[in-house]
Amino acid sequence: MDDGPLMYESYNSTLSDYQGYCNITLWSKFDLFYIFNFTSVSQNSSDSSISSDIQSVLHVTRWIIICTGFPLTILAIYAFYSMVRHDHIAPIYVINLLCSDLIQLCCMIIWVTQTKSQQLNNITCFIYVFGVLTSVCFMVCVAMERYLVISQPLWYRFRRTIRVSLVVCVIVWTLSLVTILFISLAPDFIYSIILFSIFLLLPFPVLVFSLVGTLKSLSASIAVHSREKQRIVGVLILVLLNYTLLFLPTIILSFCRTFNSLLHGTSFTLIQFSPLANLVLYVFMRKGTIDHLPCGWKIRNRNNRSSVDSRLSLGR
């Protein structure tokens, strides 16, 4: 028996006998979402001991993510919602981002219960990947919004309304669902995983453009306060860092012609840390929170010293 990594063709033929629940034309070929249930994937690994270790680590990791991420995500959604009620429009996209994370966490809860229903597992995998794609889309919305605050402050101030933000959110949820349904029409596993990877790769240049464009526009932006600029740059760096570390490894591995259960399992586990990573956005979006961090103290002391020096120079 070959101990090397599985080929996509053999992996797809192994899953071709699996009869799933969802059916548009032939949902039994909907292998992309089946792969995210790594317990099923690892059963095809040639090294059973490694597979068993991976399953144990993944199970414990999911419990840690659920126990910490689920309550904190609910609290963060409530905190951001209170900001919206006080006419702060910016957190609307972050609220939807956290809602998509909440969907992923609910799917993980079903996975850790180790249900034996293949029908339920198939539905859960579909919903989970829908939540992942929606989460990435709202990461782009957050990045573009922060970019517009710096590059086009006047346009953003007069154009930003709750109605516009809600319309954008509805469009994102709808497009994500349509995209997932479109991917499901792929004839076999290799096409579906490549399509999904392409859709996940599209936001990368947008996120890079948002950060680079914001950094170039910082010096020319006078209408935005210096502390607000720091929060905006922090949000953009965090979003790009989350995408690069958590999503990009899976995208790169998806274009490989071989399937290695250890590498793919690790990359899928990184994606499941996304709900925890997105919670850090609260630190940069909530005014005053960053001032309690050590870096915030240094920035605040530097600003205080500069203001004192300017007053002394004027007094002379």
Protein Blocks (a to p, Z undefined) as FASTA:
>chain_A
ZZbdcdfklmmmmmmmpccfbdcklmmlmmmlmmmmmmlmmmmpmblmlmmmmmmmmmmm
mmmmmmmmmmmmmmmmmmmmmmmmnopaklmmmmmmmmmmmmmmmmmmmmmnopabfklm
mmmmmmmmmmmmmmmmmmmmmmmmmmmmmmmmmlmmmmpcfklmmmmmmmmmmmmmmmmm
mmmmpfblmlmmmmmmmmmmmmmmmmmmmmmmmmmmmmmpmkbcfklmmmmmmmmmmmmm
mmmmmmmmmmmmmmpcbdcfklmmmmmmmmmmmmmmmmmmmmmmpghklmmpmklmmmmm
mmmmmmmmmmmmmmZZ
